[in-house]
Amino acid sequence: MLKGSFKRYQHGHAFHPQDGKTQMTDIVEFEAPFGILGRIAEKLFLERHLKNFVRQRNAHIKRIAESGEWSRLVSSST
């Protein structure tokens, strides 16, 4: 297990066919440290921050995947 800022953090994906395409859904579960203070922080800003982070990340991945730019990235890493 990796160490990080969260008491618990799990990130996975679910893939579902939709209209001839594949829809990916991120599944993020987390728990902040520091007991009640951590739970307050989760509600005040962490949930929104993580949702925005995942949305921005997915938009970036989508742009690269649909533009064909992914092939340049894959070939340069091998």
N, C-alpha and C positions, 0 to 999 in steps of 0.2 A: 504494500500500500504506500502511496505517495503522501508526503506531508504537505500541508498547505494551511491556509488561513481558516478554512471551515472545519467545524467539528466533524461534519459528514458531508460529502459531496459525491453524487453519482450522476453521470450523464450518459444517456443511451439514445438510441434511435428506433423508431418503428416505421416500417415501409408498407404502404398500401397502394394498390393499383387504383387509379382514378382517371376515367375518360381516356384510356390508352396511354397514360403517363404514370409516373410513380410519385406519390406524395410521401415526403419524409416528415415525420413529426419528432421533434426533440423531446426527450423526457429527462427533466432535470429535477433532482431531489437534493435538498441541502438542509443543513442545520448549522446555524452560527454558534460559535462558542460563547461562553460567558452567561449561561443560564437565562434568566429573565431579561437581562440587558440584550443578549443576543436575539432573543425572540422579538423584542421591541424593534431592534435594528432590522430584522427580517421584514417586518410589516411596514416600517417607515420608509426603507429605501432599498434593501437588498433584493427583494422580489422584482421590483421595477427595473433595477439596474441589470439583473441577470436576464430578464426578458428582452430588454433593449440590446444587450450584448449579443444574445443568441440571434435576434432578428437581423442585426447588422452583419454578423458573421455569415448567416445564411444568405443574405442578399449578395454579399461578396462572393461566396461559393457559387451561387446561381449565375452571377454575371460571368465568372470565369468558365463555368461548365457550358453555358449556352453560347459563349462567344468563340469557342474553339481554342481559347488561350490555354486551356488545361493541357493540350498536347505539347505545347512548348515547355510548360512547367514539368511535365512528366519526363520528357526526353532530356531535359537539362539536369535532372536529378539522377539519371542512371549512368 
